[in-house]
Amino acid sequence: MKRIFFVLICVLWSPVFASIQVRISDPNTLEVMDMTEVMVGTQLSLVVHSDSNDFWSGGLFIEGQDRAIGQLSGRDKDPNSRDWSGSHLESAGELASVIEWKDSYIRGFDMYADDFEREPNDWFVIDYNAIDEGLCDIILYDHEYSFTIPDPNVSISFLNTPTRDLYADGFVNYADFAIFSGYWLDDGCSDPNADCYKADFSRDGNVGLEDIVMFADFWLYGNPGWKPAKEPNPSKQNVAEPNIIYDVTYEIVDANSHSEITLEVGESITLYITKNSLDEDVYVFDMDVVVSDPNLGWIDNTPDDPETTIVEGTAELLAYPRISPFDYYGPSQEPNSIQLFAASIGSPMQDGDMASFIYTATEPNDITLNLVNCGNGANLKTITIHQIESVVEMLQNAYEESEELQEAVSESKWNEFIEDVEQSQ
């Protein structure tokens, strides 16, 4: 009986090893990403996933010279132990642990899922940081097979390429394109100390077609659709320095080139942003139109996004020449305002209308529309709008409030008069 009892215990407690996958994931949401090319400075996550609740232990490591290209990091180290508690997830069980290991050749983390409460799911998360250009291999050791021989079934390699985040704000968007376009067709970029080196993504010594293709590969990476909000710079809001001849002037006007107009409340109008330049070549148009008092009027800033089901807005980009895939308009940082962006490569944008948008007056009063976010050295001019009550509405109110007028003019006659006024307008 003792012999049988011993055999039963061995069968019940004999370890069965889980089937493991390592998934490249978003570091914030842990959602799976299809991404093996990584910009220098970017962080991704490696999520260890199990399809069963069986025992497992293993490790993720970077070896040799690759340690200078990429780096693995754990989350939330427990100050009272060697465990990185933030790197083992709930499904791995309460007794799971993640232990850092490094020596003169290898660096990474061992992971242990040895809690009987573990469940099939994501068990561990280790972050990967791209710190230099080159190919970086991440090696998985599955302790079921060996502590010293990599798992032949799992291969993870990242190609770290130059960052496209030239503006260094964590996003690849219009601000970065503005910097990139300034180096278009520059050569002599092989020297890392050269200004244009950062825009030579292909590292072939010049900024050309291959680089713009590489830039487009990460267009809007890390970005919800428009660049991060910035505090408006008062010095750029329609304040022209005296006695300075500006190379570029931007102005908001109506269809008749007027910069001061009158609108009735409820009336909408198409306005234009025009550019006039002297000897300055302009390759990027990046402008916000800000309503001085959002309680008095608004600009239709519905984003022009053909990939969504929303109705496209009424704004238009008119700059010529330009690269249409980079066109953007949508909400600005300020309420009821709009941001517009267009870019050209090779040929500077011509003078004239750069964009149009529709403005609607909602309350009577004077208001200005201001230009912001333009490059340094430009003269920015406002448009002033005098917003008045509707003539018809004023006449109608006067009739309804005056008994003498009602006695003198019948309602039918008054309505005929109002119709004549409307037709004359």
C-alpha positions as semicolon CSV with decimal commas, in nm:
position;residue;x (nm);y (nm);z (nm)
1;M;0,000;0,000;0,000
2;K;0,281;0,241;0,073
3;R;0,429;0,177;-0,269
4;I;0,097;0,252;-0,442
5;F;0,047;0,566;-0,237
6;F;0,391;0,694;-0,335
7;V;0,324;0,640;-0,705
8;L;-0,006;0,824;-0,692
9;I;0,156;1,126;-0,531
10;C;0,422;1,140;-0,802
11;V;0,160;1,135;-1,075
12;L;-0,052;1,406;-0,920
13;W;0,238;1,646;-0,863
14;S;0,447;1,575;-1,168
15;P;0,499;1,911;-1,350
16;V;0,353;1,959;-1,697
17;F;0,499;2,254;-1,882
18;A;0,294;2,526;-2,042
19;S;0,307;2,628;-2,407
20;I;0,454;2,979;-2,416
21;Q;0,432;3,263;-2,666
22;V;0,609;3,599;-2,649
23;R;0,407;3,883;-2,801
24;I;0,525;4,231;-2,898
25;S;0,282;4,470;-2,732
26;D;0,198;4,831;-2,665
27;P;0,364;4,927;-2,333
28;N;0,053;5,108;-2,207
29;T;-0,232;4,878;-2,311
30;L;-0,039;4,552;-2,370
31;E;-0,233;4,513;-2,696
32;V;-0,049;4,310;-2,959
33;M;0,152;4,514;-3,214
34;D;0,278;4,398;-3,553
35;M;0,611;4,574;-3,527
36;T;0,974;4,465;-3,555
37;E;1,126;4,793;-3,679
38;V;1,167;5,025;-3,383
39;M;1,276;5,387;-3,372
40;V;1,563;5,465;-3,138
41;G;1,415;5,604;-2,818
42;T;1,098;5,394;-2,844
43;Q;0,975;5,152;-2,579
44;L;0,781;4,835;-2,654
45;S;0,675;4,550;-2,429
46;L;0,728;4,176;-2,450
47;V;0,433;3,989;-2,302
48;V;0,483;3,624;-2,208
49;H;0,155;3,442;-2,271
50;S;0,060;3,088;-2,168
51;D;-0,216;2,880;-2,323
52;S;-0,250;2,659;-2,012
53;N;-0,230;2,679;-1,633
54;D;0,073;2,449;-1,609
55;F;0,398;2,523;-1,436
56;W;0,652;2,729;-1,632
57;S;0,976;2,915;-1,579
58;G;1,205;3,080;-1,827
59;G;1,387;3,400;-1,910
60;L;1,427;3,682;-2,165
61;F;1,783;3,803;-2,223
62;I;2,005;4,013;-2,449
63;E;2,360;3,892;-2,504
64;G;2,697;4,035;-2,602
65;Q;2,721;4,349;-2,815
66;D;2,343;4,362;-2,859
67;R;2,325;4,500;-2,504
68;A;2,451;4,831;-2,645
69;I;2,164;4,836;-2,897
70;G;1,863;4,737;-2,686
71;Q;1,782;4,704;-2,320
72;L;1,530;4,502;-2,122
73;S;1,373;4,648;-1,810
74;G;1,134;4,520;-1,545
75;R;0,852;4,702;-1,372
76;D;0,816;4,808;-1,009
77;K;1,102;4,641;-0,825
78;D;1,009;4,534;-0,475
79;P;1,252;4,715;-0,241
80;N;1,235;4,427;0,005
81;S;1,323;4,148;-0,239
82;R;1,473;4,079;-0,580
83;D;1,127;4,053;-0,734
84;W;1,006;4,297;-1,000
85;S;0,645;4,276;-0,888
86;G;0,500;4,491;-1,168
87;S;0,630;4,253;-1,431
88;H;0,423;3,951;-1,328
89;L;0,056;3,981;-1,407
90;E;-0,245;3,859;-1,212
91;S;-0,296;3,543;-1,414
92;A;0,052;3,417;-1,322
93;G;-0,062;3,379;-0,960
94;E;0,029;3,557;-0,641
95;L;0,351;3,361;-0,591
96;A;0,492;3,439;-0,937
97;S;0,825;3,622;-0,948
98;V;1,054;3,803;-1,190
99;I;1,425;3,818;-1,106
100;E;1,688;4,027;-1,286
101;W;2,006;3,852;-1,396
102;K;2,317;4,006;-1,549
103;D;2,684;3,928;-1,588
104;S;2,968;4,025;-1,821
105;Y;2,792;3,872;-2,123
106;I;2,417;3,853;-2,066
107;R;2,143;4,064;-1,914
108;G;1,772;4,005;-1,868
109;F;1,507;3,855;-1,643
110;D;1,411;3,508;-1,521
111;M;1,038;3,450;-1,472
112;Y;0,869;3,190;-1,252
113;A;0,501;3,089;-1,267
114;D;0,497;2,838;-0,983
115;D;0,170;2,933;-0,814
116;F;-0,114;2,678;-0,829
117;E;-0,358;2,969;-0,882
118;R;-0,213;3,055;-1,223
119;E;-0,453;3,073;-1,520
120;P;-0,406;3,062;-1,901
121;N;-0,346;3,422;-2,003
122;D;-0,075;3,689;-2,013
123;W;0,170;3,609;-1,733
124;F;0,467;3,843;-1,755
125;V;0,563;4,174;-1,914
126;I;0,919;4,289;-1,981
127;D;0,984;4,624;-2,151
128;Y;1,223;4,668;-2,442
129;N;1,400;5,000;-2,500
130;A;1,569;5,081;-2,833
131;I;1,883;5,269;-2,733
132;D;2,093;5,265;-3,051
133;E;2,070;5,178;-3,420
134;G;2,118;4,817;-3,529
135;L;1,972;4,465;-3,505
136;C;1,899;4,345;-3,153
137;D;1,812;3,982;-3,072
138;I;1,609;3,896;-2,762
139;I;1,663;3,538;-2,652
140;L;1,404;3,325;-2,471
141;Y;1,530;3,051;-2,241
142;D;1,261;2,797;-2,154
143;H;1,381;2,618;-1,842
144;E;1,191;2,308;-1,944
145;Y;1,463;2,259;-2,204
146;S;1,769;2,434;-2,065
147;F;1,898;2,719;-1,853
148;T;2,183;2,777;-2,100
149;I;2,048;2,695;-2,448
150;P;1,794;2,932;-2,615
151;D;1,450;2,800;-2,702
152;P;1,473;2,712;-3,073
153;N;1,101;2,776;-3,120
154;V;1,103;3,144;-3,026
155;S;1,296;3,418;-3,208
156;I;1,256;3,789;-3,142
157;S;1,463;4,044;-3,333
158;F;1,420;4,419;-3,343
159;L;1,571;4,645;-3,608
160;N;1,640;4,974;-3,435
161;T;1,633;5,260;-3,687
162;P;1,686;5,637;-3,652
163;T;1,412;5,824;-3,473
164;R;1,169;6,023;-3,686
165;D;1,068;6,222;-3,376
166;L;1,289;6,515;-3,474
167;Y;1,087;6,756;-3,259
168;A;1,150;6,527;-2,958
169;D;0,798;6,540;-2,813
170;G;0,717;6,168;-2,828
171;F;0,515;6,187;-3,150
172;V;0,584;6,175;-3,524
173;N;0,371;6,442;-3,685
174;Y;0,361;6,783;-3,848
175;A;0,625;6,939;-3,626
176;D;0,872;6,666;-3,725
177;F;0,789;6,702;-4,094
178;A;0,855;7,074;-4,072
179;I;1,206;6,999;-3,945
180;F;1,263;6,717;-4,196
181;S;1,160;6,930;-4,495
182;G;1,423;7,187;-4,403
183;Y;1,695;6,933;-4,488
184;W;1,542;6,810;-4,815
185;L;1,813;6,722;-5,072
186;D;2,094;6,817;-4,833
187;D;2,409;6,610;-4,888
188;G;2,719;6,576;-4,676
189;C;2,508;6,413;-4,404
190;S;2,743;6,121;-4,334
191;D;2,906;6,300;-4,042
192;P;2,700;6,240;-3,724
193;N;2,781;6,598;-3,625
194;A;2,620;6,739;-3,939
195;D;2,283;6,910;-3,887
196;C;2,120;6,705;-4,162
197;Y;2,241;6,371;-4,020
198;K;1,925;6,335;-3,810
199;A;1,708;6,360;-4,124
200;D;1,919;6,109;-4,318
201;F;1,728;5,805;-4,191
202;S;1,878;5,574;-4,455
203;R;2,232;5,678;-4,358
204;D;2,337;5,713;-4,723
205;G;2,481;6,062;-4,680
206;N;2,194;6,268;-4,820
207;V;1,828;6,345;-4,751
208;G;1,618;6,217;-5,036
209;L;1,336;5,991;-5,151
210;E;1,433;5,690;-4,939
211;D;1,429;5,907;-4,629
212;I;1,080;6,043;-4,691
213;V;0,956;5,685;-4,741
214;M;1,113;5,588;-4,410
215;F;0,960;5,895;-4,246
216;A;0,616;5,803;-4,380
217;D;0,648;5,452;-4,230
218;F;0,610;5,609;-3,884
219;W;0,374;5,895;-3,977
220;L;0,154;5,983;-3,676
221;Y;0,320;5,712;-3,468
222;G;0,229;5,768;-3,105
223;N;-0,009;6,046;-3,215
224;P;-0,391;6,063;-3,189
225;G;-0,417;6,259;-3,510
226;W;-0,278;6,602;-3,439
227;K;0,024;6,736;-3,262
228;P;0,025;6,791;-2,883
229;A;-0,128;7,114;-2,759
230;K;0,112;7,401;-2,700
231;E;0,060;7,719;-2,513
232;P;0,004;7,998;-2,769
233;N;0,297;8,233;-2,796
234;P;0,162;8,590;-2,763
235;S;0,461;8,721;-2,959
236;K;0,335;8,532;-3,265
237;Q;-0,026;8,645;-3,244
238;N;-0,063;8,922;-3,496
239;V;0,194;9,149;-3,332
240;A;0,413;9,291;-3,607
241;E;0,738;9,442;-3,482
242;P;0,773;9,803;-3,602
243;N;1,031;9,889;-3,866
244;I;1,080;9,525;-3,968
245;I;1,035;9,405;-4,324
246;Y;0,899;9,054;-4,304
247;D;0,989;8,792;-4,563
248;V;0,651;8,619;-4,524
249;T;0,308;8,760;-4,441
250;Y;-0,001;8,554;-4,365
251;E;-0,342;8,717;-4,352
252;I;-0,706;8,614;-4,304
253;V;-0,940;8,774;-4,560
254;D;-1,280;8,722;-4,720
255;A;-1,337;8,644;-5,087
256;N;-1,293;9,014;-5,170
257;S;-0,961;9,037;-4,978
258;H;-1,119;9,241;-4,698
259;S;-0,970;9,208;-4,350
260;E;-1,261;9,386;-4,179
261;I;-1,617;9,270;-4,244
262;T;-1,967;9,277;-4,095
263;L;-2,181;8,966;-4,038
264;E;-2,530;8,917;-3,907
265;V;-2,575;8,675;-3,618
266;G;-2,633;8,328;-3,762
267;E;-2,455;8,411;-4,087
268;S;-2,169;8,193;-4,214
269;I;-1,885;8,297;-4,443
270;T;-1,589;8,136;-4,619
271;L;-1,261;8,297;-4,517
272;Y;-0,913;8,247;-4,664
273;I;-0,559;8,239;-4,532
274;T;-0,329;8,401;-4,787
275;K;0,052;8,406;-4,809
276;N;0,273;8,677;-4,955
277;S;0,650;8,636;-4,949
278;L;0,960;8,821;-5,065
279;D;1,274;8,606;-5,086
280;E;1,166;8,336;-4,841
281;D;1,094;7,984;-4,968
282;V;0,814;7,819;-4,771
283;Y;0,780;7,440;-4,767
284;V;0,553;7,393;-4,464
285;F;0,221;7,561;-4,388
286;D;0,135;7,501;-4,021
287;M;-0,128;7,737;-3,884
288;D;-0,393;7,762;-3,617
289;V;-0,685;8,003;-3,656
290;V;-0,805;8,102;-3,310
291;V;-1,136;8,274;-3,232
292;S;-1,075;8,557;-2,987
293;D;-1,402;8,486;-2,801
294;P;-1,546;8,136;-2,858
295;N;-1,879;8,253;-2,715
296;L;-1,930;8,479;-3,016
297;G;-1,858;8,244;-3,306
298;W;-1,705;7,919;-3,424
299;I;-1,508;7,761;-3,707
300;D;-1,611;7,431;-3,865
301;N;-1,311;7,217;-3,766
302;T;-1,453;6,872;-3,836
303;P;-1,144;6,663;-3,922
304;D;-1,095;6,566;-4,284
305;D;-1,049;6,194;-4,221
306;P;-1,167;5,962;-4,499
307;E;-1,094;5,656;-4,282
308;T;-1,373;5,743;-4,040
309;T;-1,748;5,758;-4,078
310;I;-1,775;6,120;-3,970
311;V;-1,883;6,380;-4,223
312;E;-1,584;6,561;-4,365
313;G;-1,550;6,924;-4,265
314;T;-1,582;7,224;-4,491
315;A;-1,223;7,348;-4,463
316;E;-0,993;7,312;-4,763
317;L;-0,616;7,313;-4,809
318;L;-0,528;7,519;-5,116
319;A;-0,149;7,547;-5,090
320;Y;0,038;7,459;-5,411
321;P;0,248;7,259;-5,464
322;R;0,206;7,020;-5,172
323;I;0,217;6,647;-5,086
324;S;-0,148;6,560;-5,031
325;P;-0,093;6,256;-4,800
326;F;0,035;6,497;-4,537
327;D;-0,271;6,724;-4,554
328;Y;-0,447;6,774;-4,222
329;Y;-0,707;6,994;-4,067
330;G;-0,897;6,951;-3,744
331;P;-0,958;7,097;-3,399
332;S;-0,701;7,334;-3,258
333;Q;-0,601;7,361;-2,895
334;E;-0,838;7,654;-2,846
335;P;-1,220;7,613;-2,842
336;N;-1,407;7,658;-3,173
337;S;-1,077;7,704;-3,358
338;I;-0,895;7,508;-3,631
339;Q;-0,548;7,379;-3,715
340;L;-0,435;7,341;-4,077
341;F;-0,122;7,175;-4,213
342;A;0,027;7,122;-4,560
343;A;0,377;7,040;-4,677
344;S;0,581;7,048;-4,996
345;I;0,906;6,878;-5,092
346;G;1,142;7,004;-5,360
347;S;0,946;7,312;-5,471
348;P;0,841;7,600;-5,243
349;M;0,474;7,683;-5,202
350;Q;0,345;7,961;-5,423
351;D;0,196;8,281;-5,285
352;G;-0,181;8,315;-5,267
353;D;-0,455;8,123;-5,091
354;M;-0,316;7,856;-4,858
355;A;-0,641;7,734;-4,702
356;S;-1,007;7,819;-4,652
357;F;-1,256;7,756;-4,371
358;I;-1,611;7,851;-4,276
359;Y;-1,679;8,080;-3,982
360;T;-2,024;8,131;-3,825
361;A;-2,126;8,428;-3,608
362;T;-2,342;8,334;-3,308
363;E;-2,369;8,649;-3,093
364;P;-2,356;9,026;-3,160
365;N;-2,022;9,193;-3,084
366;D;-1,682;9,258;-3,241
367;I;-1,449;8,962;-3,275
368;T;-1,109;8,884;-3,426
369;L;-0,968;8,567;-3,578
370;N;-0,598;8,530;-3,497
371;L;-0,320;8,327;-3,660
372;V;-0,080;8,130;-3,437
373;N;0,176;7,848;-3,463
374;C;0,348;7,994;-3,766
375;G;0,725;7,982;-3,813
376;N;0,944;8,257;-3,674
377;G;0,982;8,577;-3,870
378;A;0,638;8,589;-4,030
379;N;0,394;8,875;-4,008
380;L;0,052;8,750;-3,901
381;K;-0,257;8,962;-3,967
382;T;-0,603;8,928;-3,817
383;I;-0,947;8,972;-3,957
384;T;-1,195;9,182;-3,759
385;I;-1,562;9,086;-3,774
386;H;-1,839;9,318;-3,660
387;Q;-2,128;9,091;-3,566
388;I;-2,472;9,250;-3,557
389;E;-2,826;9,138;-3,497
390;S;-3,017;9,034;-3,806
391;V;-3,189;9,335;-3,966
392;V;-3,504;9,129;-4,016
393;E;-3,497;9,014;-3,655
394;M;-3,448;9,368;-3,528
395;L;-3,742;9,494;-3,736
396;Q;-3,959;9,205;-3,624
397;N;-3,879;9,271;-3,258
398;A;-3,954;9,639;-3,305
399;Y;-4,297;9,558;-3,452
400;E;-4,383;9,312;-3,175
401;E;-4,283;9,558;-2,903
402;S;-4,459;9,866;-3,046
403;E;-4,838;9,893;-3,015
404;E;-4,833;10,216;-3,214
405;L;-4,658;10,045;-3,504
406;Q;-4,904;9,758;-3,492
407;E;-5,196;9,999;-3,506
408;A;-5,042;10,188;-3,797
409;V;-4,944;9,884;-4,006
410;S;-5,141;9,564;-4,031
411;E;-4,968;9,237;-3,971
412;S;-5,012;9,127;-4,332
413;K;-4,862;9,450;-4,463
414;W;-4,576;9,418;-4,216
415;N;-4,503;9,062;-4,332
416;E;-4,494;9,181;-4,694
417;F;-4,246;9,449;-4,588
418;I;-4,028;9,190;-4,411
419;E;-4,027;8,970;-4,720
420;D;-3,911;9,266;-4,931
421;V;-3,627;9,329;-4,683
422;E;-3,521;8,965;-4,695
423;Q;-3,519;8,965;-5,073
424;S;-3,315;9,284;-5,086
425;Q;-3,055;9,126;-4,858
